[in-house]
Amino acid sequence: GTLAEIEDFQQQRRDERKYLYNSGLTNLQGEIDKSLQRIKDQGRERLAVIQGQYGMVQGLAQGVFN
């Protein structure tokens, strides 16, 4: 091939590598976001359970001391 064809081919390879690299990072960021959301959701669920248990204990304590 001509020099222009070789340069064009090399540029296409660079563009393909850049695309694959960037899409890999995007995919990784998506997985991190999903994991963080799962952790936040679990934390909220656990907090609700703890608050419910605390409310129950508080109610029992009021019944005992009143």
mmCIF file as gemmi writes it, N, C-alpha and C atoms, coordinates in Angstrom:
data_model
loop_
_atom_site.group_PDB
_atom_site.id
_atom_site.type_symbol
_atom_site.label_atom_id
_atom_site.label_alt_id
_atom_site.label_comp_id
_atom_site.label_asym_id
_atom_site.label_entity_id
_atom_site.label_seq_id
_atom_site.pdbx_PDB_ins_code
_atom_site.Cartn_x
_atom_site.Cartn_y
_atom_site.Cartn_z
_atom_site.occupancy
_atom_site.B_iso_or_equiv
_atom_site.pdbx_formal_charge
_atom_site.auth_seq_id
_atom_site.auth_asym_id
_atom_site.pdbx_PDB_model_num
ATOM 1 N N . GLY Axp A 1 ? 0.814 -1.188 0 1 0 ? 1 A 1
ATOM 2 C CA . GLY Axp A 1 ? 0 0 0 1 0 ? 1 A 1
ATOM 3 C C . GLY Axp A 1 ? 0.856 1.249 0 1 0 ? 1 A 1
ATOM 4 N N . THR Axp A 2 ? 0.198 2.321 -0.277 1 0 ? 2 A 1
ATOM 5 C CA . THR Axp A 2 ? 0.881 3.615 -0.277 1 0 ? 2 A 1
ATOM 6 C C . THR Axp A 2 ? 1.079 4.089 1.158 1 0 ? 2 A 1
ATOM 7 N N . LEU Axp A 3 ? 1.891 5.095 1.312 1 0 ? 3 A 1
ATOM 8 C CA . LEU Axp A 3 ? 2.152 5.662 2.628 1 0 ? 3 A 1
ATOM 9 C C . LEU Axp A 3 ? 0.845 6.178 3.247 1 0 ? 3 A 1
ATOM 10 N N . ALA Axp A 4 ? 0.006 6.819 2.459 1 0 ? 4 A 1
ATOM 11 C CA . ALA Axp A 4 ? -1.267 7.351 2.962 1 0 ? 4 A 1
ATOM 12 C C . ALA Axp A 4 ? -2.164 6.214 3.444 1 0 ? 4 A 1
ATOM 13 N N . GLU Axp A 5 ? -2.177 5.103 2.717 1 0 ? 5 A 1
ATOM 14 C CA . GLU Axp A 5 ? -3.003 3.948 3.117 1 0 ? 5 A 1
ATOM 15 C C . GLU Axp A 5 ? -2.493 3.35 4.434 1 0 ? 5 A 1
ATOM 16 N N . ILE Axp A 6 ? -1.173 3.258 4.55 1 0 ? 6 A 1
ATOM 17 C CA . ILE Axp A 6 ? -0.578 2.707 5.771 1 0 ? 6 A 1
ATOM 18 C C . ILE Axp A 6 ? -0.899 3.617 6.961 1 0 ? 6 A 1
ATOM 19 N N . GLU Axp A 7 ? -0.759 4.928 6.782 1 0 ? 7 A 1
ATOM 20 C CA . GLU Axp A 7 ? -1.069 5.877 7.857 1 0 ? 7 A 1
ATOM 21 C C . GLU Axp A 7 ? -2.549 5.809 8.231 1 0 ? 7 A 1
ATOM 22 N N . ASP Axp A 8 ? -3.418 5.681 7.227 1 0 ? 8 A 1
ATOM 23 C CA . ASP Axp A 8 ? -4.847 5.575 7.477 1 0 ? 8 A 1
ATOM 24 C C . ASP Axp A 8 ? -5.153 4.301 8.268 1 0 ? 8 A 1
ATOM 25 N N . PHE Axp A 9 ? -4.521 3.209 7.898 1 0 ? 9 A 1
ATOM 26 C CA . PHE Axp A 9 ? -4.708 1.934 8.602 1 0 ? 9 A 1
ATOM 27 C C . PHE Axp A 9 ? -4.253 2.058 10.058 1 0 ? 9 A 1
ATOM 28 N N . GLN Axp A 10 ? -3.083 2.68 10.257 1 0 ? 10 A 1
ATOM 29 C CA . GLN Axp A 10 ? -2.567 2.857 11.615 1 0 ? 10 A 1
ATOM 30 C C . GLN Axp A 10 ? -3.512 3.73 12.445 1 0 ? 10 A 1
ATOM 31 N N . GLN Axp A 11 ? -4.062 4.766 11.834 1 0 ? 11 A 1
ATOM 32 C CA . GLN Axp A 11 ? -4.993 5.641 12.545 1 0 ? 11 A 1
ATOM 33 C C . GLN Axp A 11 ? -6.266 4.873 12.92 1 0 ? 11 A 1
ATOM 34 N N . GLN Axp A 12 ? -6.735 4.036 12.021 1 0 ? 12 A 1
ATOM 35 C CA . GLN Axp A 12 ? -7.915 3.22 12.329 1 0 ? 12 A 1
ATOM 36 C C . GLN Axp A 12 ? -7.646 2.315 13.525 1 0 ? 12 A 1
ATOM 37 N N . ARG Axp A 13 ? -6.453 1.689 13.57 1 0 ? 13 A 1
ATOM 38 C CA . ARG Axp A 13 ? -6.095 0.827 14.702 1 0 ? 13 A 1
ATOM 39 C C . ARG Axp A 13 ? -6.065 1.631 15.998 1 0 ? 13 A 1
ATOM 40 N N . ARG Axp A 14 ? -5.461 2.846 15.936 1 0 ? 14 A 1
ATOM 41 C CA . ARG Axp A 14 ? -5.416 3.694 17.131 1 0 ? 14 A 1
ATOM 42 C C . ARG Axp A 14 ? -6.828 4.046 17.594 1 0 ? 14 A 1
ATOM 43 N N . ASP Axp A 15 ? -7.7 4.395 16.645 1 0 ? 15 A 1
ATOM 44 C CA . ASP Axp A 15 ? -9.084 4.747 16.986 1 0 ? 15 A 1
ATOM 45 C C . ASP Axp A 15 ? -9.813 3.553 17.604 1 0 ? 15 A 1
ATOM 46 N N . GLU Axp A 16 ? -9.569 2.36 17.052 1 0 ? 16 A 1
ATOM 47 C CA . GLU Axp A 16 ? -10.207 1.158 17.594 1 0 ? 16 A 1
ATOM 48 C C . GLU Axp A 16 ? -9.731 0.888 19.018 1 0 ? 16 A 1
ATOM 49 N N . ARG Axp A 17 ? -8.426 1.01 19.253 1 0 ? 17 A 1
ATOM 50 C CA . ARG Axp A 17 ? -7.889 0.797 20.6 1 0 ? 17 A 1
ATOM 51 C C . ARG Axp A 17 ? -8.46 1.817 21.587 1 0 ? 17 A 1
ATOM 52 N N . LYS Axp A 18 ? -8.532 3.081 21.147 1 0 ? 18 A 1
ATOM 53 C CA . LYS Axp A 18 ? -9.082 4.136 22.007 1 0 ? 18 A 1
ATOM 54 C C . LYS Axp A 18 ? -10.548 3.83 22.333 1 0 ? 18 A 1
ATOM 55 N N . TYR Axp A 19 ? -11.309 3.393 21.333 1 0 ? 19 A 1
ATOM 56 C CA . TYR Axp A 19 ? -12.718 3.062 21.549 1 0 ? 19 A 1
ATOM 57 C C . TYR Axp A 19 ? -12.853 1.911 22.553 1 0 ? 19 A 1
ATOM 58 N N . LEU Axp A 20 ? -12.066 0.859 22.363 1 0 ? 20 A 1
ATOM 59 C CA . LEU Axp A 20 ? -12.137 -0.289 23.263 1 0 ? 20 A 1
ATOM 60 C C . LEU Axp A 20 ? -11.735 0.094 24.68 1 0 ? 20 A 1
ATOM 61 N N . TYR Axp A 21 ? -10.71 0.905 24.804 1 0 ? 21 A 1
ATOM 62 C CA . TYR Axp A 21 ? -10.246 1.358 26.117 1 0 ? 21 A 1
ATOM 63 C C . TYR Axp A 21 ? -11.345 2.176 26.806 1 0 ? 21 A 1
ATOM 64 N N . ASN Axp A 22 ? -11.895 3.143 26.081 1 0 ? 22 A 1
ATOM 65 C CA . ASN Axp A 22 ? -12.923 4.014 26.662 1 0 ? 22 A 1
ATOM 66 C C . ASN Axp A 22 ? -14.191 3.247 26.998 1 0 ? 22 A 1
ATOM 67 N N . SER Axp A 23 ? -14.596 2.311 26.155 1 0 ? 23 A 1
ATOM 68 C CA . SER Axp A 23 ? -15.807 1.549 26.451 1 0 ? 23 A 1
ATOM 69 C C . SER Axp A 23 ? -15.565 0.629 27.641 1 0 ? 23 A 1
ATOM 70 N N . GLY Axp A 24 ? -14.342 0.146 27.798 1 0 ? 24 A 1
ATOM 71 C CA . GLY Axp A 24 ? -14.001 -0.654 28.97 1 0 ? 24 A 1
ATOM 72 C C . GLY Axp A 24 ? -14.103 0.17 30.244 1 0 ? 24 A 1
ATOM 73 N N . LEU Axp A 25 ? -13.622 1.412 30.195 1 0 ? 25 A 1
ATOM 74 C CA . LEU Axp A 25 ? -13.718 2.296 31.363 1 0 ? 25 A 1
ATOM 75 C C . LEU Axp A 25 ? -15.172 2.624 31.676 1 0 ? 25 A 1
ATOM 76 N N . THR Axp A 26 ? -15.961 2.853 30.627 1 0 ? 26 A 1
ATOM 77 C CA . THR Axp A 26 ? -17.38 3.156 30.816 1 0 ? 26 A 1
ATOM 78 C C . THR Axp A 26 ? -18.08 1.976 31.473 1 0 ? 26 A 1
ATOM 79 N N . ASN Axp A 27 ? -17.76 0.777 31.008 1 0 ? 27 A 1
ATOM 80 C CA . ASN Axp A 27 ? -18.361 -0.429 31.58 1 0 ? 27 A 1
ATOM 81 C C . ASN Axp A 27 ? -17.951 -0.585 33.041 1 0 ? 27 A 1
ATOM 82 N N . LEU Axp A 28 ? -16.674 -0.357 33.329 1 0 ? 28 A 1
ATOM 83 C CA . LEU Axp A 28 ? -16.175 -0.451 34.701 1 0 ? 28 A 1
ATOM 84 C C . LEU Axp A 28 ? -16.877 0.565 35.6 1 0 ? 28 A 1
ATOM 85 N N . GLN Axp A 29 ? -17.024 1.8 35.116 1 0 ? 29 A 1
ATOM 86 C CA . GLN Axp A 29 ? -17.704 2.834 35.895 1 0 ? 29 A 1
ATOM 87 C C . GLN Axp A 29 ? -19.149 2.42 36.166 1 0 ? 29 A 1
ATOM 88 N N . GLY Axp A 30 ? -19.797 1.819 35.175 1 0 ? 30 A 1
ATOM 89 C CA . GLY Axp A 30 ? -21.169 1.349 35.365 1 0 ? 30 A 1
ATOM 90 C C . GLY Axp A 30 ? -21.259 0.286 36.443 1 0 ? 30 A 1
ATOM 91 N N . GLU Axp A 31 ? -20.295 -0.631 36.461 1 0 ? 31 A 1
ATOM 92 C CA . GLU Axp A 31 ? -20.277 -1.685 37.488 1 0 ? 31 A 1
ATOM 93 C C . GLU Axp A 31 ? -20.026 -1.086 38.873 1 0 ? 31 A 1
ATOM 94 N N . ILE Axp A 32 ? -19.133 -0.102 38.948 1 0 ? 32 A 1
ATOM 95 C CA . ILE Axp A 32 ? -18.854 0.562 40.228 1 0 ? 32 A 1
ATOM 96 C C . ILE Axp A 32 ? -20.112 1.272 40.713 1 0 ? 32 A 1
ATOM 97 N N . ASP Axp A 33 ? -20.795 1.976 39.818 1 0 ? 33 A 1
ATOM 98 C CA . ASP Axp A 33 ? -22.019 2.685 40.191 1 0 ? 33 A 1
ATOM 99 C C . ASP Axp A 33 ? -23.076 1.714 40.716 1 0 ? 33 A 1
ATOM 100 N N . LYS Axp A 34 ? -23.224 0.564 40.046 1 0 ? 34 A 1
ATOM 101 C CA . LYS Axp A 34 ? -24.209 -0.435 40.491 1 0 ? 34 A 1
ATOM 102 C C . LYS Axp A 34 ? -23.845 -0.966 41.879 1 0 ? 34 A 1
ATOM 103 N N . SER Axp A 35 ? -22.559 -1.238 42.089 1 0 ? 35 A 1
ATOM 104 C CA . SER Axp A 35 ? -22.113 -1.746 43.392 1 0 ? 35 A 1
ATOM 105 C C . SER Axp A 35 ? -22.348 -0.718 44.492 1 0 ? 35 A 1
ATOM 106 N N . LEU Axp A 36 ? -22.036 0.539 44.222 1 0 ? 36 A 1
ATOM 107 C CA . LEU Axp A 36 ? -22.262 1.595 45.212 1 0 ? 36 A 1
ATOM 108 C C . LEU Axp A 36 ? -23.739 1.731 45.528 1 0 ? 36 A 1
ATOM 109 N N . GLN Axp A 37 ? -24.586 1.65 44.507 1 0 ? 37 A 1
ATOM 110 C CA . GLN Axp A 37 ? -26.024 1.768 44.738 1 0 ? 37 A 1
ATOM 111 C C . GLN Axp A 37 ? -26.521 0.614 45.596 1 0 ? 37 A 1
ATOM 112 N N . ARG Axp A 38 ? -26.008 -0.586 45.332 1 0 ? 38 A 1
ATOM 113 C CA . ARG Axp A 38 ? -26.384 -1.764 46.134 1 0 ? 38 A 1
ATOM 114 C C . ARG Axp A 38 ? -25.988 -1.571 47.595 1 0 ? 38 A 1
ATOM 115 N N . ILE Axp A 39 ? -24.78 -1.053 47.813 1 0 ? 39 A 1
ATOM 116 C CA . ILE Axp A 39 ? -24.299 -0.802 49.176 1 0 ? 39 A 1
ATOM 117 C C . ILE Axp A 39 ? -25.186 0.244 49.864 1 0 ? 39 A 1
ATOM 118 N N . LYS Axp A 40 ? -25.523 1.315 49.148 1 0 ? 40 A 1
ATOM 119 C CA . LYS Axp A 40 ? -26.39 2.354 49.724 1 0 ? 40 A 1
ATOM 120 C C . LYS Axp A 40 ? -27.758 1.766 50.077 1 0 ? 40 A 1
ATOM 121 N N . ASP Axp A 41 ? -28.33 0.981 49.165 1 0 ? 41 A 1
ATOM 122 C CA . ASP Axp A 41 ? -29.651 0.383 49.409 1 0 ? 41 A 1
ATOM 123 C C . ASP Axp A 41 ? -29.614 -0.538 50.623 1 0 ? 41 A 1
ATOM 124 N N . GLN Axp A 42 ? -28.58 -1.352 50.726 1 0 ? 42 A 1
ATOM 125 C CA . GLN Axp A 42 ? -28.452 -2.258 51.868 1 0 ? 42 A 1
ATOM 126 C C . GLN Axp A 42 ? -28.3 -1.473 53.166 1 0 ? 42 A 1
ATOM 127 N N . GLY Axp A 43 ? -27.564 -0.374 53.113 1 0 ? 43 A 1
ATOM 128 C CA . GLY Axp A 43 ? -27.389 0.473 54.29 1 0 ? 43 A 1
ATOM 129 C C . GLY Axp A 43 ? -28.714 1.073 54.74 1 0 ? 43 A 1
ATOM 130 N N . ARG Axp A 44 ? -29.509 1.542 53.763 1 0 ? 44 A 1
ATOM 131 C CA . ARG Axp A 44 ? -30.819 2.11 54.091 1 0 ? 44 A 1
ATOM 132 C C . ARG Axp A 44 ? -31.735 1.049 54.702 1 0 ? 44 A 1
ATOM 133 N N . GLU Axp A 45 ? -31.704 -0.159 54.119 1 0 ? 45 A 1
ATOM 134 C CA . GLU Axp A 45 ? -32.537 -1.25 54.644 1 0 ? 45 A 1
ATOM 135 C C . GLU Axp A 45 ? -32.119 -1.588 56.08 1 0 ? 45 A 1
ATOM 136 N N . ARG Axp A 46 ? -30.825 -1.669 56.316 1 0 ? 46 A 1
ATOM 137 C CA . ARG Axp A 46 ? -30.316 -2.007 57.649 1 0 ? 46 A 1
ATOM 138 C C . ARG Axp A 46 ? -30.692 -0.917 58.657 1 0 ? 46 A 1
ATOM 139 N N . LEU Axp A 47 ? -30.581 0.335 58.231 1 0 ? 47 A 1
ATOM 140 C CA . LEU Axp A 47 ? -30.942 1.455 59.098 1 0 ? 47 A 1
ATOM 141 C C . LEU Axp A 47 ? -32.429 1.388 59.462 1 0 ? 47 A 1
ATOM 142 N N . ALA Axp A 48 ? -33.264 1.065 58.501 1 0 ? 48 A 1
ATOM 143 C CA . ALA Axp A 48 ? -34.701 0.957 58.77 1 0 ? 48 A 1
ATOM 144 C C . ALA Axp A 48 ? -34.973 -0.147 59.789 1 0 ? 48 A 1
ATOM 145 N N . VAL Axp A 49 ? -34.275 -1.269 59.66 1 0 ? 49 A 1
ATOM 146 C CA . VAL Axp A 49 ? -34.444 -2.376 60.611 1 0 ? 49 A 1
ATOM 147 C C . VAL Axp A 49 ? -34.008 -1.934 62.002 1 0 ? 49 A 1
ATOM 148 N N . ILE Axp A 50 ? -32.851 -1.293 62.083 1 0 ? 50 A 1
ATOM 149 C CA . ILE Axp A 50 ? -32.321 -0.849 63.377 1 0 ? 50 A 1
ATOM 150 C C . ILE Axp A 50 ? -33.273 0.168 64.01 1 0 ? 50 A 1
ATOM 151 N N . GLN Axp A 51 ? -33.755 1.117 63.204 1 0 ? 51 A 1
ATOM 152 C CA . GLN Axp A 51 ? -34.675 2.126 63.734 1 0 ? 51 A 1
ATOM 153 C C . GLN Axp A 51 ? -35.97 1.461 64.214 1 0 ? 51 A 1
ATOM 154 N N . GLY Axp A 52 ? -36.445 0.469 63.481 1 0 ? 52 A 1
ATOM 155 C CA . GLY Axp A 52 ? -37.654 -0.248 63.889 1 0 ? 52 A 1
ATOM 156 C C . GLY Axp A 52 ? -37.44 -0.975 65.202 1 0 ? 52 A 1
ATOM 157 N N . GLN Axp A 53 ? -36.288 -1.619 65.329 1 0 ? 53 A 1
ATOM 158 C CA . GLN Axp A 53 ? -35.98 -2.334 66.571 1 0 ? 53 A 1
ATOM 159 C C . GLN Axp A 53 ? -35.851 -1.343 67.728 1 0 ? 53 A 1
ATOM 160 N N . TYR Axp A 54 ? -35.225 -0.209 67.485 1 0 ? 54 A 1
ATOM 161 C CA . TYR Axp A 54 ? -35.053 0.804 68.509 1 0 ? 54 A 1
ATOM 162 C C . TYR Axp A 54 ? -36.423 1.315 68.963 1 0 ? 54 A 1
ATOM 163 N N . GLY Axp A 55 ? -37.313 1.561 68.012 1 0 ? 55 A 1
ATOM 164 C CA . GLY Axp A 55 ? -38.656 2.031 68.328 1 0 ? 55 A 1
ATOM 165 C C . GLY Axp A 55 ? -39.41 1.012 69.17 1 0 ? 55 A 1
ATOM 166 N N . MET Axp A 56 ? -39.228 -0.265 68.852 1 0 ? 56 A 1
ATOM 167 C CA . MET Axp A 56 ? -39.888 -1.331 69.602 1 0 ? 56 A 1
ATOM 168 C C . MET Axp A 56 ? -39.367 -1.367 71.044 1 0 ? 56 A 1
ATOM 169 N N . VAL Axp A 57 ? -38.054 -1.285 71.19 1 0 ? 57 A 1
ATOM 170 C CA . VAL Axp A 57 ? -37.435 -1.305 72.52 1 0 ? 57 A 1
ATOM 171 C C . VAL Axp A 57 ? -37.882 -0.076 73.31 1 0 ? 57 A 1
ATOM 172 N N . GLN Axp A 58 ? -37.933 1.047 72.644 1 0 ? 58 A 1
ATOM 173 C CA . GLN Axp A 58 ? -38.371 2.287 73.29 1 0 ? 58 A 1
ATOM 174 C C . GLN Axp A 58 ? -39.813 2.141 73.792 1 0 ? 58 A 1
ATOM 175 N N . GLY Axp A 59 ? -40.653 1.556 72.962 1 0 ? 59 A 1
ATOM 176 C CA . GLY Axp A 59 ? -42.046 1.334 73.344 1 0 ? 59 A 1
ATOM 177 C C . GLY Axp A 59 ? -42.16 0.397 74.536 1 0 ? 59 A 1
ATOM 178 N N . LEU Axp A 60 ? -41.37 -0.653 74.509 1 0 ? 60 A 1
ATOM 179 C CA . LEU Axp A 60 ? -41.378 -1.597 75.636 1 0 ? 60 A 1
ATOM 180 C C . LEU Axp A 60 ? -40.895 -0.925 76.914 1 0 ? 60 A 1
ATOM 181 N N . ALA Axp A 61 ? -39.844 -0.117 76.786 1 0 ? 61 A 1
ATOM 182 C CA . ALA Axp A 61 ? -39.294 0.574 77.949 1 0 ? 61 A 1
ATOM 183 C C . ALA Axp A 61 ? -40.315 1.542 78.531 1 0 ? 61 A 1
ATOM 184 N N . GLN Axp A 62 ? -41.024 2.235 77.688 1 0 ? 62 A 1
ATOM 185 C CA . GLN Axp A 62 ? -42.038 3.166 78.181 1 0 ? 62 A 1
ATOM 186 C C . GLN Axp A 62 ? -43.155 2.409 78.91 1 0 ? 62 A 1
ATOM 187 N N . GLY Axp A 63 ? -43.507 1.246 78.365 1 0 ? 63 A 1
ATOM 188 C CA . GLY Axp A 63 ? -44.543 0.433 79.008 1 0 ? 63 A 1
ATOM 189 C C . GLY Axp A 63 ? -44.102 -0.06 80.372 1 0 ? 63 A 1
ATOM 190 N N . VAL Axp A 64 ? -42.833 -0.385 80.525 1 0 ? 64 A 1
ATOM 191 C CA . VAL Axp A 64 ? -42.307 -0.913 81.783 1 0 ? 64 A 1
ATOM 192 C C . VAL Axp A 64 ? -42.208 0.192 82.821 1 0 ? 64 A 1
ATOM 193 N N . PHE Axp A 65 ? -41.749 1.387 82.383 1 0 ? 65 A 1
ATOM 194 C CA . PHE Axp A 65 ? -41.465 2.449 83.35 1 0 ? 65 A 1
ATOM 195 C C . PHE Axp A 65 ? -42.643 3.387 83.587 1 0 ? 65 A 1
ATOM 196 N N . ASN Axp A 66 ? -43.728 3.217 82.856 1 0 ? 66 A 1
ATOM 197 C CA . ASN Axp A 66 ? -44.888 4.107 83.066 1 0 ? 66 A 1
ATOM 198 C C . ASN Axp A 66 ? -45.926 3.434 83.915 1 0 ? 66 A 1
